[in-house]
């Protein structure tokens, strides 16, 4: 899932303005944290690390090739990986013992080989969709399959260039996918049994490595996502498309869902396309443009809005960047570490570069101020696209077959 890139893969992080003041975990555990926006509720974290980095609590290995982040609940750690072209979901308890691994099906074995998505967990059910379209619901305690279907076969969709990338979104009794089939470009299934509730026909649009999010606009919960051809806002109750704003980038790589604030959408895509702040206009299916900024062409890292500044990575120029959210003015660029992904917790950024650097930075309107940094304990790191995760004061860093757990409080 902008993967997300290569991130393709992954996954994407959207904008947010406020950080929760106290720790709480929602019923649904998913990619990007509580609200799928890369913001985590931990407080009281260390203000700096030793030169060698924070204490390494555990290394979990044998999880296979992949770019997806772990999902963590009070019952343990869940993560997807590929071994010999076959995809699995793995479950470790918090004592770091492997409790089960369940075979899902074939994963992506062309360029950027490995699993893409991040599992979504609600109560005792785990949902995951593999890069070849195999969607499953598992018992999160035992790993047993509750239901499964291949969304390409079921809805006549087709594989996309870098492998289907989506971390399933749950809303009420529904779970959503973007198979891209004729008349079934975006679908809502019953989360309990996988049966179709509704399907939406959106001009043959297809998955673009983007995982959808829920926004609340005018006191109504709506689905927001990028597809290959449009920014979409969809009513989750019935599949009615409220906004269908055309996207023109021919790479069909729009991995990061727009950030929503007060009726506005902050959108960014790579390959030099840049960023745009849009206004939602009642009664119109297309958006009004407030400004554009070609410097902020973010493809993989995700976008986090903090203190009125949008932070991310420039795909074309390969540097970190901050722009003023209201005016669109570029405030700074930085190459303090290589490009990568990042999350926010306790008013600090936790960054993971594509070459394996881990850093803590203090955000401001003038820079990414790096406070501490270290290198993951492995050599020749490339294509490190998995986003960091924080849970119960542990920083989780995934690179391919390994997951490192660092104590940061």
Number of C-alpha atoms within 10 A of each C-alpha: 34 32 33 32 27 23 33 30 35 36 40 37 34 26 27 22 15 10 16 13 10 10 10 11 14 11 11 19 21 26 31 26 22 17 19 24 24 27 29 24 21 22 18 11 15 14 14 17 17 10 9 12 18 20 14 14 12 14 15 15 13 13 23 24 25 31 36 32 28 28 25 26 21 11 13 18 20 24 26 31 28 29 18 11 18 19 29 23 24 21 27 18 17 13 9 14 12 15 14 17 19 16 17 22 19 20 27 22 17 11 10 19 17 30 36 38 34 34 28 24 26 16 11 11 20 25 25 25 29 33 27 22 27 20 22 21 24 22 16 20 15 13 19 15 16 15 16 17 15 18 23 19 13 13 19 15 22 17 15 17 13 25 28 32 34 35 30 24 24 24 17 9 12 20 21 25 24 31 26 29 25 18 17 25 23 25 24 26 18 16 21 13 11 18 13 15 17 18 22 20 17 20 14 16 22 26 30 33 39 30 34 28 24 21 18 14 14 10 7 10 15 21 21 24 23 31 30 23 23 22 22 24 24 21 17 23 16 12 19 14 17 17 21 19 18 16 14 11 15 9 12 22 30 34 39 37 32 30 26 25 16 10 14 19 23 23 25 30 28 26 16 19 20 20 22 22 23 21 19 19 13 12 8 12 16 19 19 15 13 15 16 19 18 18 24 32 25 32 32 36 37 33 30 24 25 21 15 16 25 26 30 29 29 28 23 17 16 16 20 24 25 31 24 18 19 12 14 21 15 19 16 16 22 18 13 13 19 18 25 27 28 30 25 27 19 19 19 20 23 23 26 31 23 21 20 25 19 22 23 24 21 16 19 16 17 15 18 23 16 18 14 18 22 17 16 18 10 9 9 6 16 12 17 22 33 33 32 22 26 27 17 15 17 20 19 21 25 28 28 25 17 16 19 18 20 19 18 19 17
